[in-house]
Amino acid sequence: MGNLSNRDTDRHIDRMAVPEVVINRLPQYVRVLKSLISDEIQVVNSQLLGKKLQITPTQIRKDLSYFGRFGKQGRGYSVNNLLEELKQILGLNYEWNVVLVGVGRLGRAILSYPGFNPDGFHLIAAIDNNPDLIGQEFNGLLVSSIDDLSSLVMKHNISIAIVSVPTTQTQQVIDRVIECGIESILNYAPTTPQVPTHVKITNIDPVISLQSMTYHLVN
Amino acid sequence: MGNLSNRDTDRHIDRMAVPEVVINRLPQYVRVLKSLISDEIQVVNSQLLGKKLQITPTQIRKDLSYFGRFGKQGRGYSVNNLLEELKQILGLNYEWNVVLVGVGRLGRAILSYPGFNPDGFHLIAAIDNNPDLIGQEFNGLLVSSIDDLSSLVMKHNISIAIVSVPTTQTQQVIDRVIECGIESILNYAPTTPQVPTHVKITNIDPVISLQSMTYHLVN
């Protein structure tokens, strides 16, 4: 037991220093491992993982080393074990309640996006400032005023907000969302809102994706 | 002049080996450099760039080294020069014509997204297979049948497709898009389509973003 508890401590210390870029890559590991399971592949080495993820095998081993030893030297990783470990590290074995803020055209498209539920993300509340929308239902969700956000967050244990409001309103809406105790925000507006250090914000930005494609079109 | 031409050759060789992850980071450099220009900052070192990009200064220097020497040791980079060089490397000084395939709820949200035009990406054609939509106009764009895609691609010199069709139709639609000569695809469906090696595809996947946020919620 002494050993076990040492290992836990080591892992805890390692985790404190995990770079953001590594964390951002882990969901892609999860996706690739799931596809390997569909293909009935049980063991994977860093070469194959690297090929699927377009990362060098050295980088793969380095990424995974932050979380302790997963594989045996030369034997590769058990796909199942690695997937389960990564899901645990990322908190993907939990169910997460999510509020959508902004039920315009984009917001309604997000509400009907089929990819959230299968991965444990549940849109459980919807917020808009348009009086014509408040009280209406979209995809089975009643639209509420932002004045109700605080109580909705507590009632439904909401930890994540998806914000799809016009660019000009994004900063003030995100300020309100943070005041209500939410610390994880996915922002769809083409802007980079300022948030306190304890809040994690990710911007969905199709232009960033297009801009790395044009590299291949000109080179 | 002999030196110059040697340098060009070296840069060409270097570029051949640029890893995909580095290319994918360059648009973020561009975004940060633009914000430095708004803040009237003229010189930036790898420490500040690293802080803004959440990458180590060593990685910054390594990323930029693929494209030749931008800065003088210890003096930092000229924000303006670095921005212009990166824009040229990424092909961002060109204007790009883009076709939207799939004019459903998400597609219409994409059509009204204000972020594309300012960065030189112009939605110039829209495609859907719904006879009720073909011939209608959305955001000033006439919806056409996919049978017209090939001639639209040639007429408007379209090099990029944004695909926002239901998951079940995504693979076959992307196959058609590639047949029409398009080699850069931005896919919004929660699936990973197979494409030939000469085609670059990027998936906009909000779940991937949510999955790296939950790491911070559980750790």
Interface residues (C-beta under 8 A of the other chain):
Chain A: R15 P19 E20 V21 I23 N24 L26 P27 Q28 V30 R31 S35 Q54 I55 T56 I89 L90 G91 L92 Y94 W96 V98 G104 R105 L106 R108 A109 I110 S112 Y113 P114 G115 F116 D119 F121 S159 I160 I162 T167 E183 S184 L186 P190 T192 K200 T202 I204 D205 P206 V207 I208 S209 L210 Q211 S212 M213 T214 Y215 H216 L217 V218 N219
Chain B: R15 P19 E20 V21 I23 N24 L26 P27 Q28 V30 R31 S35 Q54 I55 T56 I89 L90 G91 L92 Y94 W96 V98 G104 R105 L106 R108 A109 I110 S112 Y113 P114 G115 F116 D119 F121 S159 I160 I162 T167 E183 S184 L186 P190 T192 K200 T202 I204 D205 P206 V207 I208 S209 L210 Q211 S212 M213 T214 Y215 H216 L217 V218 N219
